[in-house]
Amino acid sequence: MKTVLVDNSLCAYPLTDNADPDLIFNYIIALRDAGVKYIELDFRTLVKLHRLPEGVFYIFRMVDPMFLRLTEYFDFKYVLLTYTDISKRIKTDIPILFEAPYIEKHMGKALRLVRGRVNGEIAAFRVRSEFEFMTPFEMARLYNDLRVELAPMPIDVCPLNTCKTALDTALKLTAVNVDSLTLTSGLPLRYCSLEEYLLAMLTMFDSLPSECSIQSLGRLSVYRSRIFQTGEQALPKLLNTLDHDIRCLTNADTGQRVNMRVSLKDTEYLNRNFVSALEKMAADENIPADVFENINDAIKQYDGGVFNGDILHGKHKGLIN
């Protein structure tokens, strides 16, 4: 996947008053392991951390010019500025990522305006918008127009979720190889969810980024609930949604509900395979004859109903029914 992923959750959510610096540090590592290449930070995170994890790039959201001093103590790839930030002339030696709301056919004018208000290199441009639903062709045309207006600058897009189209926008921009996408870990109301995006890439397109560890999404849910004041754990809710969708599958030809449960015949077959596996395991262990005979007897007397009840008809049902 050519599109680079940016996460802005450490700027989008309020931290708890006693957010543990170690948990924040591990949260950043989990974001990195989920395939995120850039992490956006502001002064709230920096005052809690003495160092930042390696293996990922950082974007500093300035908020106020007084916080630019913090860039002297950490290694940032970009400083993020908005229209509010350039009400006074800004000077920085760190490359600038400028963020602006999308206005059709006016992004080139916005770039020229910004260049007249800063002393520094504008190295990338972030377009933020609640894009309406578009066809793949319309999205490709929009992105091509942006590239023409802002060339040769890299373009980052931050889709907003007000119209419930953020995930759709992110997926279609990925298909046209947008330079980067800004997402937010969790299930945010305003931004596109990082977990929703990654699970959609995995389940719908089988194209999860090779550097992404799916286990890291579980760690993100745990750390996130500990360090932020708001929001639910994303992964359990998304998995429940997937589980519901799987259980509600219908046959496209007949319209009947797809039977996802294991039949009695399948249960008996599965149980026989389980017993056979135990017998083979015992035989392969080179066990003395008398002990082997006792194990064989125990296997033959094994209550298959316990196995079937626990595995096939247990109370805990998940994606695999």
C-alpha positions as CSV (number, residue, x, y, z in Angstrom):
1,M,0.0,0.0,0.0
2,K,1.5,3.3,-1.1
3,T,-0.6,5.5,1.2
4,V,1.1,6.6,4.4
5,L,-1.1,6.6,7.6
6,V,-1.1,9.5,10.1
7,D,-2.8,9.3,13.5
8,N,-4.0,12.4,15.3
9,S,-5.6,10.8,18.4
10,L,-3.1,12.4,20.8
11,C,-4.4,15.8,19.6
12,A,-8.1,14.9,19.1
13,Y,-8.9,13.5,22.5
14,P,-8.4,15.0,26.0
15,L,-5.9,13.1,28.1
16,T,-6.9,11.9,31.6
17,D,-5.5,14.1,34.4
18,N,-3.2,11.2,35.6
19,A,-2.4,9.8,32.2
20,D,0.6,7.5,32.8
21,P,3.6,8.5,30.6
22,D,4.6,4.8,30.2
23,L,1.1,4.1,28.9
24,I,1.3,6.9,26.4
25,F,4.7,5.7,25.3
26,N,3.4,2.2,24.8
27,Y,0.3,3.6,23.0
28,I,2.6,5.3,20.5
29,I,4.4,2.0,20.0
30,A,1.1,0.2,19.3
31,L,0.2,2.9,16.8
32,R,3.5,2.3,15.1
33,D,3.0,-1.5,15.0
34,A,-0.5,-0.9,13.5
35,G,1.2,0.6,10.4
36,V,1.0,4.3,11.3
37,K,4.0,6.2,9.9
38,Y,3.4,9.6,11.4
39,I,1.9,10.6,14.8
40,E,0.6,14.0,15.5
41,L,1.4,15.4,18.9
42,D,0.8,18.7,20.8
43,F,2.3,20.2,23.9
44,R,0.1,18.1,26.3
45,T,1.8,14.9,25.3
46,L,5.3,16.4,25.1
47,V,5.2,17.7,28.7
48,K,4.5,14.2,29.9
49,L,7.1,12.4,27.9
50,H,10.9,12.7,28.3
51,R,11.5,10.8,25.1
52,L,9.6,9.5,22.1
53,P,9.6,5.9,20.7
54,E,11.7,5.3,17.6
55,G,10.6,3.9,14.3
56,V,7.9,6.5,13.6
57,F,7.9,10.1,12.5
58,Y,6.3,13.0,14.5
59,I,4.2,16.0,13.6
60,F,4.0,18.8,16.1
61,R,0.7,20.7,16.2
62,M,1.8,24.1,17.3
63,V,-1.5,25.5,18.9
64,D,0.4,28.6,20.1
65,P,3.8,30.1,19.0
66,M,5.0,29.9,22.6
67,F,5.1,26.1,22.3
68,L,7.5,26.2,19.3
69,R,10.4,26.0,21.9
70,L,9.4,22.4,22.4
71,T,10.7,21.5,18.9
72,E,14.2,22.1,20.2
73,Y,14.0,19.1,22.5
74,F,12.3,16.6,20.2
75,D,12.9,15.5,16.6
76,F,9.9,16.5,14.4
77,K,9.4,15.8,10.7
78,Y,6.8,18.6,10.4
79,V,5.3,21.5,12.3
80,L,1.5,21.6,11.7
81,L,0.0,25.1,11.2
82,T,-3.5,26.3,10.5
83,Y,-5.0,29.6,9.4
84,T,-5.3,30.6,13.1
85,D,-1.6,30.0,13.6
86,I,-0.5,32.4,10.9
87,S,-2.4,35.4,12.2
88,K,1.1,36.4,13.2
89,R,4.1,35.7,11.1
90,I,5.7,32.4,12.1
91,K,9.4,31.5,11.8
92,T,10.6,27.9,12.0
93,D,13.4,25.8,10.6
94,I,11.3,22.7,10.7
95,P,9.3,21.8,7.5
96,I,5.7,23.0,7.7
97,L,2.6,20.9,7.1
98,F,-0.2,23.3,6.5
99,E,-3.8,22.3,7.3
100,A,-6.8,23.9,5.6
101,P,-10.5,23.1,5.0
102,Y,-11.2,22.0,1.4
103,I,-12.6,24.6,-0.9
104,E,-13.0,23.5,-4.5
105,K,-10.6,25.2,-6.9
106,H,-9.2,27.4,-4.1
107,M,-6.5,25.3,-2.5
108,G,-3.8,26.8,-4.7
109,K,-4.8,30.3,-3.5
110,A,-4.6,29.1,0.1
111,L,-1.1,27.8,-0.5
112,R,0.0,31.2,-1.9
113,L,-1.5,33.0,1.0
114,V,0.3,30.9,3.5
115,R,3.6,31.3,1.8
116,G,3.3,35.0,2.4
117,R,2.7,34.6,6.1
118,V,5.5,32.3,7.2
119,N,9.3,32.3,7.3
120,G,9.9,28.6,6.6
121,E,9.5,25.8,4.1
122,I,5.9,24.6,3.4
123,A,6.7,21.0,2.7
124,A,3.3,19.3,2.7
125,F,-0.4,20.3,2.7
126,R,-3.3,18.7,4.6
127,V,-6.8,19.0,3.2
128,R,-9.5,18.6,5.9
129,S,-13.1,18.2,4.9
130,E,-16.4,16.3,5.4
131,F,-16.5,15.1,1.8
132,E,-19.9,14.1,0.4
133,F,-20.4,10.6,-1.0
134,M,-18.5,10.3,-4.3
135,T,-18.1,7.6,-6.8
136,P,-14.5,6.2,-7.3
137,F,-14.2,8.2,-10.5
138,E,-15.3,11.5,-8.8
139,M,-12.9,10.9,-5.9
140,A,-10.0,10.2,-8.4
141,R,-10.9,13.5,-10.2
142,L,-10.9,15.4,-6.9
143,Y,-7.5,14.1,-5.9
144,N,-6.1,14.8,-9.3
145,D,-7.3,18.4,-9.1
146,L,-5.6,18.8,-5.7
147,R,-2.3,17.4,-7.1
148,V,-2.5,19.9,-10.0
149,E,-3.2,22.9,-7.6
150,L,-0.6,21.9,-4.9
151,A,2.1,20.3,-7.1
152,P,4.7,19.2,-6.4
153,M,3.8,19.1,-2.7
154,P,2.8,15.9,-0.9
155,I,-0.9,15.9,0.0
156,D,-2.4,14.6,3.2
157,V,-6.2,14.2,3.5
158,C,-8.1,14.2,6.8
159,P,-11.7,13.0,6.0
160,L,-14.2,14.3,8.6
161,N,-17.1,12.1,9.6
162,T,-20.0,14.6,9.8
163,C,-21.7,13.1,6.8
164,K,-20.8,9.5,7.8
165,T,-18.6,9.2,4.7
166,A,-15.1,9.4,6.3
167,L,-14.3,5.7,5.9
168,D,-15.7,5.6,2.4
169,T,-13.6,8.6,1.5
170,A,-10.4,7.1,3.1
171,L,-10.8,3.8,1.2
172,K,-11.4,5.5,-2.2
173,L,-8.5,7.8,-1.7
174,T,-6.3,4.8,-0.9
175,A,-7.4,3.3,-4.2
176,V,-6.0,6.3,-6.0
177,N,-2.8,6.2,-4.0
178,V,-3.2,9.4,-2.0
179,D,0.1,10.4,-0.4
180,S,-1.2,10.1,3.1
181,L,-4.4,9.9,5.2
182,T,-5.0,11.3,8.7
183,L,-7.1,9.0,10.8
184,T,-7.9,8.7,14.5
185,S,-7.5,5.6,16.7
186,G,-10.8,4.6,18.3
187,L,-14.4,5.2,17.2
188,P,-14.4,9.0,16.8
189,L,-17.5,10.9,15.8
190,R,-15.5,13.5,13.9
191,Y,-12.7,11.7,12.2
192,C,-12.2,8.4,10.3
193,S,-11.5,5.5,12.7
194,L,-8.0,3.9,12.3
195,E,-9.4,0.5,13.4
196,E,-12.4,0.7,11.0
197,Y,-10.1,1.6,8.2
198,L,-7.6,-1.2,8.8
199,L,-10.3,-3.8,9.4
200,A,-12.1,-2.7,6.2
201,M,-8.8,-3.1,4.3
202,L,-8.3,-6.5,5.8
203,T,-11.9,-7.9,5.4
204,M,-13.0,-6.2,2.3
205,F,-9.9,-5.9,0.2
206,D,-7.4,-8.3,1.7
207,S,-4.7,-5.6,1.5
208,L,-3.7,-4.9,5.1
209,P,-0.3,-3.0,5.1
210,S,2.5,-5.5,5.4
211,E,4.0,-3.7,8.3
212,C,0.7,-3.8,10.3
213,S,0.4,-6.1,13.2
214,I,-3.3,-6.9,13.8
215,Q,-2.5,-7.7,17.5
216,S,-1.5,-4.1,17.9
217,L,-5.1,-3.0,17.4
218,G,-6.0,-4.9,20.6
219,R,-3.2,-3.1,22.5
220,L,-4.5,0.2,21.1
221,S,-7.9,-0.4,22.6
222,V,-6.5,-1.2,26.1
223,Y,-4.1,1.7,26.2
224,R,-6.6,4.2,24.8
225,S,-9.2,3.5,27.4
226,R,-6.6,4.2,30.1
227,I,-5.1,7.5,28.8
228,F,-8.1,9.3,27.2
229,Q,-11.2,10.7,29.0
230,T,-13.6,9.9,26.2
231,G,-14.5,7.1,23.8
232,E,-15.2,3.4,24.0
233,Q,-12.9,0.6,23.1
234,A,-13.0,0.3,19.3
235,L,-11.9,-3.2,18.6
236,P,-14.5,-5.1,20.7
237,K,-17.3,-3.1,19.2
238,L,-16.0,-3.6,15.6
239,L,-15.6,-7.3,16.2
240,N,-19.1,-7.6,17.6
241,T,-20.4,-5.8,14.4
242,L,-18.5,-8.3,12.2
243,D,-19.8,-11.2,14.2
244,H,-23.4,-9.8,13.8
245,D,-22.8,-9.4,10.0
246,I,-21.5,-12.9,9.7
247,R,-24.5,-14.4,11.6
248,C,-26.9,-12.4,9.4
249,L,-25.5,-13.5,6.1
250,T,-28.1,-14.5,3.5
251,N,-27.8,-16.6,0.4
252,A,-27.8,-14.3,-2.6
253,D,-29.7,-16.8,-4.8
254,T,-32.4,-18.0,-2.4
255,G,-32.5,-15.1,0.1
256,Q,-32.4,-17.6,3.0
257,R,-30.3,-17.1,6.1
258,V,-26.9,-18.9,5.8
259,N,-26.5,-21.6,8.4
260,M,-23.3,-20.9,10.3
261,R,-23.7,-23.5,13.0
262,V,-22.0,-26.9,13.0
263,S,-24.4,-29.8,12.3
264,L,-24.6,-32.9,14.5
265,K,-22.8,-34.9,11.8
266,D,-20.0,-32.4,11.7
267,T,-19.8,-32.4,15.5
268,E,-19.3,-36.2,15.5
269,Y,-16.7,-36.0,12.8
270,L,-14.9,-33.2,14.6
271,N,-14.9,-35.2,17.8
272,R,-13.5,-38.3,16.1
273,N,-10.7,-36.2,14.6
274,F,-10.0,-34.8,18.0
275,V,-9.7,-38.3,19.6
276,S,-7.6,-39.5,16.6
277,A,-5.2,-36.6,17.2
278,L,-4.9,-37.5,20.9
279,E,-4.1,-41.1,19.9
280,K,-1.5,-40.0,17.4
281,M,0.1,-37.6,19.9
282,A,0.4,-40.4,22.4
283,A,1.9,-42.8,19.8
284,D,4.4,-40.2,18.7
285,E,5.7,-39.6,22.2
286,N,7.5,-42.9,22.4
287,I,5.8,-43.8,25.7
288,P,6.4,-47.1,27.5
289,A,3.8,-49.8,26.5
290,D,2.1,-50.0,29.9
291,V,1.7,-46.2,30.2
292,F,0.6,-46.0,26.5
293,E,-2.1,-48.6,27.2
294,N,-3.4,-46.5,30.1
295,I,-3.5,-43.4,28.0
296,N,-5.3,-45.2,25.2
297,D,-7.9,-46.3,27.7
298,A,-8.3,-42.8,29.0
299,I,-8.8,-41.5,25.5
300,K,-11.4,-44.1,24.7
301,Q,-13.3,-43.1,27.8
302,Y,-13.0,-39.4,27.1
303,D,-16.3,-37.6,27.3
304,G,-16.7,-36.0,23.9
305,G,-19.7,-34.1,25.0
306,V,-17.5,-31.9,27.2
307,F,-15.4,-31.0,24.1
308,N,-18.5,-30.4,21.9
309,G,-20.2,-28.4,24.6
310,D,-17.2,-26.2,25.3
311,I,-16.1,-25.5,21.8
312,L,-19.2,-25.8,19.7
313,H,-22.0,-24.8,22.0
314,G,-20.3,-22.7,24.6
315,K,-21.5,-19.4,25.8
316,H,-18.7,-17.4,24.3
317,K,-19.4,-17.1,20.6
318,G,-17.3,-14.9,18.4
319,L,-16.4,-14.5,14.8
320,I,-16.0,-18.3,14.4
321,N,-19.3,-19.8,15.3
